[in-house]
């Protein structure tokens, strides 16, 4: 029987015990949702944001969870870091799910991994596109080969020529001892190209600032550990980023390139804190990208050529995902504890937005 993975992910996120980041947390007033096609609504965190002295540039595009009539719903919101104004550009309908967001390089469109309300049909998680101003609801970008094909992550290359997606088919019966399903990264030339395979047994695609390379994580479906890889933009010449030194994390997730492209910043657990999926996660077939969200993690960095890692933070947060600021001086982190920003060296950690529902998701930092 096909599981409703979107709802299970929500249940799992809500069931996880919360961790806290030891920084100030401002209150956030969110507008009540109206309908899928409602115009963008605005509110404000505060008349003078507590992070004003940081002079942060641009806007954050992120997922927000609220409760309406005892039902959890998701929103896509934009926070203006100069004014503190929050705009809701999409109120997802009840019983839908949003996981991954990616803003186009020209900042006019938004891609998302989205489960619409299922109605009388099985749930599919596909890639949808909508205007960033919220003037139209999401529309499916392309039709999957079969109804069982899900696309759980999506990234736009900085040159806007390609999008990269992570594919999985949860309906394939697992072999004996198999922990995770088979994940595959594809790319698609925009706007009308066909999907072409980039990497097998892989997920978390991120593209280098010059669009010539991609970073991703590989996973053996029968093993609990994973590895960082860097390859050419088309997937050719894949090279493992071999980590050395006394502190080697077991789990590496959510890599992104440093501003100059010579290093990777990634989320990882504390070394020796190994992780095995629990019985509930195995039963639900929870996706790898979220399976580690209950593992307290920190931000680390390593050269794209491999070597000894440097631990940037000591926050022990869960479900980390990062996005660089337009001036490349800061990193915004989405987590189950909320959204915080920091310098790319891990200093000046500041919590901006709480995440009281512990919703997994992503953030995009745009001008």
C-alpha positions in Angstrom: 0.0 0.0 0.0 1.4 3.4 -1.0 2.2 5.5 2.1 1.3 9.2 2.2 4.9 10.2 2.7 4.1 13.9 2.9 1.8 13.4 5.9 4.2 10.9 7.5 7.1 13.4 7.2 4.9 16.0 9.0 4.0 13.6 11.7 7.6 12.6 12.2 8.8 16.2 12.3 6.2 17.1 14.9 7.1 14.0 17.0 10.8 14.9 17.2 12.0 16.4 20.4 13.1 20.0 20.0 16.6 21.4 20.3 17.4 25.1 21.0 20.0 27.4 19.6 21.4 29.7 22.3 20.6 33.0 20.6 17.8 35.5 20.9 14.5 34.5 19.2 12.2 37.3 18.0 8.5 36.8 17.8 6.9 36.2 14.4 3.3 37.1 13.6 2.1 35.1 10.6 -1.1 36.0 8.6 -3.8 33.4 8.6 -4.1 31.4 5.3 -6.9 32.1 3.0 -6.8 30.1 -0.2 -4.3 28.7 -2.7 -4.9 31.6 -5.1 -4.9 34.3 -2.5 -2.7 37.4 -3.2 0.5 37.9 -1.3 -0.1 39.2 2.2 2.4 41.1 4.4 3.1 41.5 8.0 6.0 42.6 10.1 8.3 40.9 12.6 9.0 44.2 14.4 9.3 47.9 13.7 13.0 47.6 14.3 14.4 44.1 13.6 16.8 42.9 16.3 19.3 42.1 13.6 19.3 45.6 12.2 22.8 46.3 13.4 24.0 43.5 11.2 22.9 45.4 8.1 21.9 42.1 6.3 21.1 42.5 2.6 18.2 41.1 0.6 15.4 38.7 1.3 14.9 35.2 2.6 12.4 32.8 0.9 11.4 30.0 3.1 8.7 27.5 4.3 6.6 28.3 7.3 4.3 26.0 9.2 1.0 27.1 10.9 -2.0 25.4 12.5 -5.4 26.2 11.2 -8.5 24.5 12.6 -6.3 21.8 14.2 -4.7 21.1 10.8 -1.1 21.9 10.0 -0.6 23.9 6.8 2.5 25.3 5.1 3.2 28.6 3.6 5.9 30.1 1.4 7.0 33.4 2.9 9.5 36.1 2.1 11.3 38.1 4.8 12.7 41.5 3.9 15.9 41.7 6.0 15.9 45.5 5.8 12.4 46.3 6.9 11.4 43.1 8.8 8.3 42.8 6.6 7.1 39.2 5.9 5.1 38.5 2.8 3.2 35.3 2.3 3.3 34.4 -1.4 1.6 31.0 -1.2 -0.8 29.4 1.3 -0.6 25.7 0.6 -4.0 23.9 0.8 -4.8 21.5 3.7 -3.3 18.1 3.3 -0.6 19.3 0.9 3.2 19.4 1.5 6.1 21.5 0.5 9.7 20.5 1.1 12.3 22.1 -1.1 12.4 25.6 -2.6 14.7 27.0 -5.3 14.5 30.6 -6.6 15.5 31.3 -10.2 18.7 33.2 -10.8 16.7 36.2 -12.1 14.5 36.1 -8.9 11.2 36.0 -10.8 10.2 32.3 -10.4 10.1 29.7 -7.6 10.6 26.0 -8.0 9.3 23.7 -5.3 9.0 20.0 -4.4 5.3 19.9 -3.8 2.5 17.4 -2.9 -0.8 18.9 -3.8 -3.9 17.7 -1.9 -4.4 14.1 -3.0 -8.2 14.0 -3.5 -9.0 10.6 -5.0 -5.6 10.0 -6.6 -2.3 8.8 -5.0 0.1 11.3 -3.6 3.0 12.3 -5.8 5.8 14.7 -4.9 6.8 16.6 -8.1 8.5 19.8 -9.1 6.2 22.8 -9.4 6.8 26.4 -10.6 5.2 29.7 -9.6 5.9 33.4 -9.9 7.9 34.7 -6.9 5.4 37.5 -6.5 2.7 35.0 -5.7 0.4 36.2 -8.5 -0.3 32.6 -9.6 -0.5 29.2 -7.8 2.1 26.5 -8.5 1.9 24.6 -11.8 3.7 21.3 -12.4 6.9 21.8 -14.3 7.0 18.5 -16.1 5.1 15.2 -16.1 7.0 12.3 -14.4 7.4 9.1 -16.4 5.1 7.2 -14.1 2.8 8.0 -11.2 5.2 6.3 -8.8 8.1 8.7 -9.6 8.8 11.3 -7.0 11.1 14.3 -7.2 12.1 15.5 -3.7 14.8 18.1 -4.3 15.4 20.8 -7.0 18.2 23.3 -7.6 18.6 25.9 -10.2 22.1 26.4 -11.7 23.3 30.0 -11.3 23.5 30.5 -15.0 19.8 29.5 -15.2 20.5 27.0 -18.0 19.6 23.8 -15.9 17.7 22.6 -13.0 18.9 19.6 -11.0 16.4 17.2 -9.3 16.6 14.2 -7.0 14.4 11.3 -8.1 13.1 8.3 -6.0 10.5 5.6 -6.5 9.2 4.4 -3.2 7.2 1.7 -4.8 10.2 -0.4 -5.7 10.3 -3.3 -3.1 13.5 -3.1 -0.9 15.9 -5.9 -1.0 16.8 -7.7 2.2 18.9 -5.5 4.5 18.2 -2.4 2.4 18.0 0.7 4.5 17.3 3.4 2.0 15.6 3.5 -1.5 17.6 4.3 -4.6 18.1 8.1 -5.2 19.2 9.5 -8.5 20.1 13.0 -9.5 19.0 14.2 -12.9 19.3 17.6 -14.7 17.0 19.2 -17.2 17.9 22.0 -19.6 15.5 24.9 -19.2 12.9 25.4 -20.3 12.2 22.4 -22.5 15.0 19.9 -22.2 14.7 16.3 -21.3 15.9 14.8 -18.0 19.4 13.4 -18.2 21.0 11.3 -15.4 23.9 13.0 -13.5 24.6 10.6 -10.5 23.2 7.4 -9.2 22.7 6.6 -5.5 22.9 10.3 -4.8 21.0 13.2 -3.5 21.5 16.8 -2.2 22.6 18.4 -5.6 24.1 21.9 -5.3 25.7 23.8 -8.1 29.0 25.8 -7.9 28.8 29.6 -8.3 30.2 29.4 -11.8 27.8 26.6 -12.8 30.7 24.3 -13.9 30.5 21.8 -11.1 28.0 20.1 -8.7 28.4 18.8 -5.2 26.2 16.0 -3.9 26.0 13.2 -1.3 26.2 9.5 -2.2 24.6 6.8 -0.2 24.8 3.0 -0.3 21.3 1.8 0.2 22.6 -1.0 2.5 24.9 1.2 4.6 24.2 4.0 7.1 27.1 6.3 6.2 27.4 8.6 3.2 30.1 10.4 1.2 30.6 13.9 -0.3 31.3 14.1 -4.1 32.1 16.8 -6.6 31.7 16.4 -10.3 31.5 18.3 -13.5 28.1 19.9 -14.1 27.0 17.1 -16.4 28.0 14.5 -13.8 31.3 13.5 -15.5 34.6 13.1 -13.6 33.0 12.4 -10.2 35.5 12.7 -7.3 35.0 11.8 -3.7 35.8 14.6 -1.3 37.9 12.4 1.1 37.8 13.7 4.7 40.9 13.1 6.9 42.0 14.0 10.4 41.0 13.1 13.9 37.3 14.2 13.5 35.5 12.6 10.6 31.7 12.9 10.8 29.6 9.8 10.0 26.8 11.7 8.3 27.4 14.4 5.7 24.3 16.3 4.3 23.2 19.5 2.5 26.6 20.5 1.0 27.0 23.9 -0.7 30.0 25.5 -2.3 31.9 28.3 -0.6 31.6 31.7 -2.3 34.9 31.2 -4.1 34.0 27.6 -5.0 37.2 26.1 -3.5 35.5 24.5 -0.4 32.3 22.8 0.6 30.2 23.8 3.6 28.1 20.9 4.8 25.9 19.7 7.7 27.3 16.8 9.7 26.8 15.1 13.0 29.4 15.1 15.8 32.1 12.4 15.1 31.5 9.0 16.7 27.8 9.7 17.0 26.8 7.1 14.4 23.2 6.9 13.2 20.9 4.0 12.2 17.3 4.6 11.1 14.9 3.6 13.7 12.0 1.2 13.2 9.5 4.0 12.5 11.7 5.6 9.8 12.2 2.2 8.1 8.5 1.5 8.2 7.6 4.8 6.7 10.4 4.7 4.1 11.4 8.2 5.0 13.7 9.9 2.5 17.4 10.1 3.2 17.5 13.9 2.9 15.1 14.0 5.9 16.1 10.8 7.7 19.0 12.6 9.4 16.9 15.5 10.5 16.7 14.1 14.1 20.5 13.9 14.4 21.9 17.0 16.1 24.3 18.5 13.6 26.6 21.4 13.0 28.1 23.2 10.0 31.5 22.0 8.8 33.8 23.0 5.9 36.4 21.1 3.8 38.3 21.8 0.6 36.7 20.4 -2.6 39.9 18.4 -3.0 39.4 16.8 0.4 41.5 17.0 3.6 40.9 17.8 7.2 37.6 19.3 8.1 36.9 22.4 10.2 33.8 22.6 12.4 32.2 26.0 12.0 29.5 25.9 14.7 28.5 24.2 17.9 24.7 24.5 17.7 23.6 20.8 17.6 20.6 21.7 15.5 18.6 19.4 13.2 17.7 19.5 9.5 20.3 22.1 8.5 20.1 23.6 5.0 22.2 26.7 4.0 22.1 29.5 1.5 24.7 32.2 1.0 23.8 35.9 1.2 24.0 38.0 -2.0 27.2 39.7 -0.8 28.6 36.2 0.1 29.5 37.3 3.6 26.8 35.4 5.5 25.1 32.0 5.5 21.4 31.6 6.2 20.5 28.2 7.8 17.0 26.6 7.8 16.7 24.1 10.6 14.0 22.4 12.7 14.8 25.1 15.3 14.2 28.0 13.0 16.2 30.2 10.6 19.4 31.7 11.7 22.3 33.6 10.0 26.0 33.6 10.6 29.2 34.7 9.0 30.6 32.0 6.7 33.3 31.3 9.3 30.6 30.5 11.9 30.7 33.7 13.9 27.9 36.2 14.6 25.2 33.5 14.9 21.8 35.2 15.1 18.4 33.6 15.2 15.9 35.3 12.9 12.7 33.2 12.7 11.4 30.4 14.9 10.1 27.1 13.6 7.7 26.1 16.3 6.2 23.2 14.3 9.7 21.8 13.5 8.9 21.7 9.8 11.8 20.4 7.6 12.5 22.6 4.6 14.9 25.0 2.9 15.8 28.7 2.6 16.9 30.9 -0.4 18.7 34.2 0.2 18.1 36.6 -2.7 18.7 40.3 -3.3 
